[in-house]
C-alpha cells in the first residue's frame, strides 16, 4: 500500500470521526448556520427587502420570507446577471451554475466563494466515509473516473457560467488532481458519443479503482467498453475496480444490469448533490440512508408533501421533522438562495443523526385522479419486477392516460425500453407491476379497485428510443436524465410522435 494511500486513509479517519460527532449536534449547528446567514446578508438587497435586521428568531424568518422557487428568485438573479453586487449575498457570485429551466428557460444558480467548499468538501467526505468504514481499501492506489459536464465555462458580466459538474472541475483540490479521470483535454470533447470513445481509450491505460456518474450513463460507458475490448465483464478489464459513487437517479432499476456488465458487485456510496448545494451523502456503505449536511452553509426547512398547494402550508426546521413523512425540501444558503423550494421530496429514516432518502421530485408525480404516485413508489415497484422476472431495462417513464383514444378506461402508461425483450407475457408483467403499485400506494389501489382506473399498460420503446427522445429535446449527455414521472402527456406524446414505440 502506497504512502499516499496511507496518508489519505489517516486523513479520512480524522475527518470522518469529526463529522460523525457533529452529526449528533445537527440541531445546534443548524441554529448557528441560520444566525450566520441572516447576519451576513442583512445589508444585501434581499436582506433589506425582507427586513433581516428585524429577524431575531426562526418564527420572524418565516413571517418575513415566504417560500419561493426559481421564479421567485428570478428578479434578483436578473440583477446579478446585469452586474449588480450585494443582491442575494455579499459581493458577486464566484460562479453561476446553469441548469435546465421551465417557464424561465435556463436557470442560473449562484455559487459564492463561501458556498463552493460545501460542494468540494462534501464530495471528499463521501469518498473518505467509504475509506473510514473499509480500512483495507486500496482505492487511493489507482485512478478514479468522474463523468461530468464540460469544464468549458462562458461568462456573464465577468462571472463564469456552466454546469455544476463542469464548474467543480475548476475547484479540484491538489491532492486529488493526479487521481482523477478523464483528463482535462478529453473532458473538453463534445459531443458525448465522441467523448466516451476517448474516455475508454484513456482508461485502458490506467488502473481504475473508482467510478462516478449517473447510472444510465455509466451503463452506456460500460457497454461501449466491453464492445471495444471484447471482454465479457468490466472486472476483466479493470480487476481492481472497487467502488461506484452514484446520485441523482435511483440506482435500483439499474443495479442488476450494471452488476452483470461489471461481472460482480461493486461497493456503493450514494450522494445527494445539486446546483443549489451538496445536501447529503451516504456516510456508511452498510447503511443506505444519507447523512444531512447540517453545518455546511445550508439552513434546511421541510414542508409536508401532503400540504403542498395549500394557501399557507406549514414548514418546519430540522429539529421538527419526523421519520416516515414525505417532505418537500427547502433551502436557504450561503450562496444567496432564500427559502428556495428545490423540488425534491425526502423522507427521514432516523433522527439524531438525521438521515434521509430522496423519494422523488415535487414536479414528478402522477395525481390525475388523486392517486399521489411518487417516484420512490414507481422505482420500488419496477425494481421488484426486475428481480422477479430477471428483466433488463435501459430506461422508462410513466404518464397518466386520462382519455384513451381507443375508448378504454383511464390508466397509467409505463413506457419501458428493455435491453432484452422479456420472455414473460406482457400481460403478466402488467398485472405484477399493477399489484406492486397497489401495495405501495393505497390511493392507487382504491382507484383501481373501484374501477376509476383500469390496470396499468406497458408500452414497449424500441432500442435507442429514449436516446432519440433526449436528442430531440437537446438534453443528451452524461449529466441529463429521463424524467421518471409526469402528470401530463408531454413526454408520452413526444414518444409517439418520434415513432419509437414498438
BELWOBEL-V525781 format. One line per field, one symbol per residue. ss: DSSP state (2 for helix, 1 for strand, 0 for the rest). psi: psi as a letter, one per 20 degrees, with the letter a starting at -180 (. if undefined). burial: # if it has 16 or more other ideal C-beta (glycine too) atoms within 10 Angstrom, else .. A space follows every 10 residues. Layout:
ss = ???
psi = ???
burial = ???
//
This chain:
ss = 0022222222 2222222222 2220022222 2222222222 2000222220 0222000222 2222000102 2222222222 2000000000 0000111110 0000001111 1000022222 2222222222 2220000022 2011110000 0001110011 1102222200 0002222001 1002222000 0222222222 2220000111 1100222222 2222222220 0002222000 0011111000 0222222222 2200001111 1111001111 1000000001 1100000111 1111222000 0000011222 0010011111 1110000001 1111111111 0000111111 1001110000 0011222222 2222222220 0011111111 1000000000 1111111100 0000022222 2222222222 0222222220 0000001111 1000222222 2200000000 0000110002 2222222000 10
psi = prggghgghg ggggghgghg ghhikhgghh hggghggggh jhjrgghghj lhiiohrhhg ghhhorpqah hhihhghhhg hijqrlfhqp bqqhropprp aehjcqqopq orhhihhggg hggghgghhg hhimijqkhi ibqppoprrp ippaqolipp paqghgghhi jpqhiigihp qrrgghhipq aghhghghgg gghijrnphq qprqghhhgg ghghghgghj riqhhhgnij phpoprrhpp hgiiggghhg ghkaqqqppq rmqrhiqohr qojoiiphqp pqnikkjppq rppphiipiq gmqqqqrhji rqqjppqppp qprjikpolo ohiqprpphr pmqoprqpia qhinrplhjj hlprhhgggg ghggggggjl qoqgrrqpqq nhmphjjrqq rppoopoqhp pqhqphhggg gggggghhhh ohggghgghj jhqrqqpppp pqpjghgggh hhjllorijq qppgqqjajg gghhhghilj p.
burial = ....#..##. .#..##..#. .##..##.## #.##..##.# ##.####..# .#..#..#.. ##..#.#### ..##.##.## #....##### .########. ......#### ##.######. ########## ####..#### .######### #.#.....## #########. .#...#..## ##...##.#. .#..##.### .##....### ########## ###.##.... ..###.##.. ########## ########.. ###..##.## ########## #####...## ########## #####..#.. ....####.. #....##### ########## ########.. ..######## ##.###.##. ########## ######.... #.######## #......... ########.. .#......## .#######.# #..##.##.. ..######## #...###### .....##### .#.###..#. ##..#..#.# ..
//
